[in-house]
């Protein structure tokens, strides 16, 4: 059974930091590129960051570049999103995704809420 379980969300003040975690199971994690997405109320889901299967390549949305860092630990089947200098506009539900392709299905987690407010 495939599972992606996000954790680490919560309420944080502007300028603060959070580290999101995503635990993967039920599939061969190490061959999948992974990504983090977010969806704010009334808005479409947007891509935040991606990381290659080996963790050697990363990409970020312009809105988070320089503030967020995506990483992974293939030995632990984990992917992380370190978020710093958080802004109110970062408030959203954050989802991790195993990126499908080349005949492989993709998978989504259930999301974790991040609220940036004073």
N, C-alpha and C positions, 0 to 999 in steps of 0.2 A: 504494500500500500504506500503510494507516494504521499509524502508530507513535507510541507515547507511551513515552519512555525516561526513567526516573527516575535520578537520581544524587545523590551528596552524603551518603549515609548512612554510618554508621560507629559506632565506640565513643566515647562521650563521658562524662565524669564528671558526677555530679549538679551542677546549677548551671551547666553549660556550655551552649554554643550550637552549632547546626548550621544550615546552609542547604541545603535540598533544592531540586533543580532538576528540571524535567520538560520535555524537548524534544519538540515535537509536529511531525508531518509527515504528509502524505497526505490532509489534509482542510482545510477552511477554518477555521482556528483562531480567527480573529477574531470569528466569529459564535457560538462556543460558550461558554457559561458553563463554568467549570472548577472542580474540587474536589479536595481531598486527603482521603484516607481512611486509616485504619490498622487493622491487625488484629494483636492480641497472641495468643500461643499459647493455644489453648483458648477463645478468645473470638470473638464475632462481629465482622465488619468494621464499623467505625463512622466516621461522617462527622466530619471534623476542621474543615474550613474550605471556604467556597465564595467564588467571585469572579464577578461578572457579565462578560459578553462584553467590555464596554468597560473593565472594571476600576474602575468607579465605585462599586460596591456590594460589600461583603464581609460574611460572617457566620461565626461561630465557635462551636464546641462550648463549653459552659460550662467544661469541664475545661482548655481551652487559652486561653481568653479572657485577654488581657493579656500573654500569653507568646509566642504565635505570631502571625505576620503573613503573610498570603497576598498575592501580587502577581503581575502578569503584564506581559509585554512583547510586544505583538501584532506589532511589527515583526520580532521575532526568533522568534516562535512558541514562547515560553517561559512557563512558570508556575513560581513559586517558593514555598517555604514557609520562612520564617525562624523558627527555633525557639530560644528562649532560656529561661533558668531551668529547664533540663530536669530532669525527675524520673525516678526508676526506673520509675514507672508509664507513662511515655511510650514505653517500650520496645515496639517493634512493627515490623512491615513496613508501610511507608508507600507508598500507591498514589496516583497522580494519575488523574483521570478527566475526560474530555470529556463533559459532561452532555447527554444526548440529550433529545429532546422535539420536539413540533410536527412529527412525521414524520421527524426526524433521529435516526439511531442514536447510541448512546453508545459510548464507547471507554474501555478500561482500559489502564494501563501494567502492567509486570510486577512492580513493587515494588522498594523499596530498604530494607534492614534498618537500623534505628536501635536501638542498645543503649545504655542509660544505666546505668552501673554504676561503682562505685569499685574 
